[in-house]
Amino acid sequence: MSAVTGETGWSVGCDFGRMARVVGESSYVERAPAPVLAAVVSSVWIQQVGDRPLSQRHLPHGGAELRCVLGETPRLLGPLTASTYQDIPAGGTVVGVRLRPGVLGGLAGMPADELVDQDVAGTDIWRGFTRLTDLLGEAATPQAALDHLQSFVARSAGAHDPLVSEAVRHLMPWRGGKPAALPGLLSISERQLRRRCRASVGVGVKELHRILRLQGFVARVQASVAQRGVLHGDLARWAAETGYTDQAHLGRECRRLVGVTPGELLAQTDAACGCGHDHAASYVPMLRPEDGRFVQERHRASA
């Protein structure tokens, strides 16, 4: 992979130039952020839409997203409690940054729970944001626009709550942590933990646990597509691996957070990503370490 240097001088560490774009078709490439953003950003992406408009679904993942359809004002998609859709025009290009759970409050300079399920213009949150809008619109390439967006996050990211960061780490799906155990582990009252989690993440500990657990299941689905090129798996086994009581429990939570059954989600993922979309930067952290290493090694070998 080549490394592209952005306006701040740091290496982006990914090569979006390798993204094959066939006229009339859409493309999507997602990568890890610049190293300086590793603590606050989980992934960045460039998406180019073909000759038909696209309705893009966003699933709850515990964090937030700063994204821009080039030519429009960048927008902040706050923490989601249910899936939502974004309409992207034909021929549109989107650059985006996915924030890790727990950093939104520091970046936005306001309690994160005020932004839950909100899709707001960046100009409504940050002063001087019009300048970023101009920079993105004037960027010579999508990569240059993404560099500007990452640079903004690097400059604007405030301090995040270390206790909440530790709570998020314990609740990652491959760790199997339970919300009820966190007050004792972190030496804090349940009420105080809930308050601090809502201020930093946007949702309480129990809701965050449900979202991260579902992301663990989504990660297993996407890893299956990446490893085999087609979707193949055992719903009951994946439910158990990601912390659900049984397959029925997974079904209830999937319908609640996504609006479809697990089987429907599998079919939709296979249709959308089986053609080569790369989501490894988002899903690998949600897998068990041994699974994540396998996917990363395969990804490096094919790069």
N, C-alpha and C positions, 0 to 999 in steps of 0.2 A: 504494500500500500504506500502511496505517496502521502506526504504531509503538506498541507496548505497553511501558510501563515496569515493570520488575520490582522486586523488593524491594531490590536494590542501587542502583536509580536509573538504570541504563543502559538504553538502548533495545534491545529485542529485534530490531527492524528487520524484522518480518514480520507478516503479518496472517492468523492462523489463523482469525479470525472469518469469512473469506471461504470457508472450507471447507464446501461443501454437504453436509449430512447428511440423507439420506432415511431415514425410519423403516424399519428392517429391513435397511438396506444398510450396507456398510463404507465408510470413507473414510480417506485417508492424505494428509498434507501434510508436505513436508520443505522446510526453508529453511536459509539460512546462519545461523550463530550470532550472538549479540550481538558487536559489534565488539571488545570487550575480550577475547573468547575466540578470536578469529580465528587466533591462532598455535597453539592447542592443540586446537581443535574444528573439524571439517570441516563438520558439519551437525547440525541438531536436527530432531525430528519429533514430530508428534502423530498417533496412529492410533486410530481408533474402529471397533470390530468390531460387525457387525450381529447379527442374531438367530441366527446359526450360529457355533459355535466355529471358530477359525482356527488352522491349523498354519503358522506363519510361518518361512520359510527364511532363514537368515543365511549369506551367502557370505564367504569370507576376503577381507579388504580391507587388511590390514597394520596396522590400528589395533585399538581396543577400543571397547566400547559400554557406557554406563551407562544403564540403562533401568528403567522401573517400570510395571507394571500397577497402576493406581491402586487403592488398597485393600490392596496387598501391599507387601512390603519391596523397595526398589530393589535391582537386581542388576547385577553387573559381568560382562559377557561378554568374556573375555580374547581375545587374538589367536587367530584360527582358522587351522588348517592344512587343514581340510576343511569342507564345509558342514554345518550343523546346523539343528535345528528348535526352535521355541518354540511351545508351545500357549497360545493366548490364548482365554479363555472368551467365550462369547456375551455381547454387551453391554459387553465390557471396553474400557477406554481405556488406551493406552500412551503415555507420554512418554519421549523418549530423546535421548541426546547421543552422537554418534560422535566419538571421539578420533582425532586424526591419528596416523600411525605415528611412534613415537619418543617419545611423551609419557607413556605409561602408567607407566613406571618411576617418574618424578617424581611423578605423581599418586597412585599407590598406595603409594609409600614402600617399595617392595620390587622386587627384580629382576623384570622383566616376563616372563622365561622361566618363572617359577613359576606364571604365570597362563595359559599357552598352553592353548587348548582347554578352559578352565575356565569354569563359570558359577556364580558365588559370590554370596552375599548381601553387600550392602555392610557390614552389621554385623560381618562376619568380617574386614574390612580396615581400616575407619576408626572411630576413637573418636568418640563422640557422634553416630553415624549414626542412632540411634533418633529424634533430634529431626527430622532430615530426613524420615524415614518419616512422622512425625506431621504435618509441614507439608504433605507431598504428599497425605496422606489428608484433610486439612482444607481443601485448596484449593477455592475456589469454582468454578473453571473449569479445564479442561485447560491453558489458556494460563498461568494462575497457577501450576499445578503445574510446568510447564516452566520458568517463571521461577525457581522455587525450586531446581530441579535445576541450571540453568545457574549460579545464584549459588553453589551448593555447589562446582561445578567451578572457578569463578573464585577462590574462597577457598582451595581445596585444591591447586591445580596447583602442583607444585614445579618446580625448574629442570630443563630437559631438555638433553641432550648436544648441543652445537652441531655437533660433528663428525658425529654420527649424522643430525642434521637435514640436513646437506649431502649425506650419502650418500643419504638418501631422495630429495632433490631430483634428484640425478643419475639415480636409478633410475626416476623417473616415466616411464610408458610412452611419452609423446610425445617424450621426450628421447633415447630409444634408448641410454641408458647401459648398460654391461656391468659385472657384479660384478668381473671380473678386473682392470678398470682402476682401481678405486677406491683400493686401497692407494697406488698411485703418485700419483693425483690429490690424495689427502688426506694424503700423507706419513706413513703409518702402516703398521705391519706387518699382514699379512693376519690373523694370530692376534689382535692387539689390536683390529682392526676387528670381527672376528667376536664377540669377547667384549663389546665395548661395544654392538654392535647387539643382541645377545641380551638384555643388561641393560635397554636402553631400549625396544626394539621387541617382544622376545619370541622372535624367530626370527633366524637368521643372514642374512647378506647375500644368499646365493644363493636361499634360500627366499623372502625378501622380494621379490626380483626376479621370481620366478615368480608371486607373488601379485599384485603391481602390474601385471605384464604381462597377467594374466587380467582384472584390473579395467579395463585399457585396452580390452580386447575387449568387456566388459560395457557400458562407457560408449558404445561405438559402437552397440551394440544398443539401448540406452535412448535415445540421441540420435535414432536412426532412428524409434523409436516417437513421440518428442516432435515431430519435424519433420514426419512424414507422417501421424500418427494410426494408421498400420498399420506392421507390420514389413516392411521391404524392404531387402535388402542382399546383398552378395557375400561369402560366407564366406572365400574365398581372398584377396580384396582386404583384408578386415578383418584377417585373420591377418597378412598382410604389413605392414600399417600399424601393427600393435601389437607387432611384433618377433618374430613366430614364423617359423620357417624355411619352413613351408608349412602347408597346411590340415591335414595329418595330424598335424603337431606340435601345432597348436591342439587337435585332437581328443584327443590323449593327455593334455595338460595339463588340459583341461576335465574329462575323466573323473576325473582324479586329484584335482582340487581341489573339483569340484562334484558328481561322481558321475553325470553325464549327458553325452551327446554335445553338441556345439555346436548341432546342429539341435534337439535336445530343449530345450536352454536357451533358444533363440530362441522356440520355440513356447510355453514356459511364461511367458516374459517378456511376450510379446504378450498372452497370456490374462490375466495378472495386472495389467499396466500399460497395456494398450491402452485401458482405459476412462477414463484421465485421471490416474492417479497421477503425482505430480510428484517425480522424483528428481534434478532438475537440480543441486541443491546438492552431491550426492555425485559425479555423473558428469562434470560440466563440468571439474573440475580434472584429470581423467584424459585429456581430449582434447587434441589439438594446439591451440595457441592460436587459430588461425584457426577451427577448429570450435567451440571454446568460446565465442568471441565471437558467432558466428552463433546458437548456442542461447540465450545470454543475451539477445541483442537480441530474439529471437522471444518469449522468456519475458516480458520487460518489456512488449512490445507487447500481449500477451494478458492482462496483469495488470490 
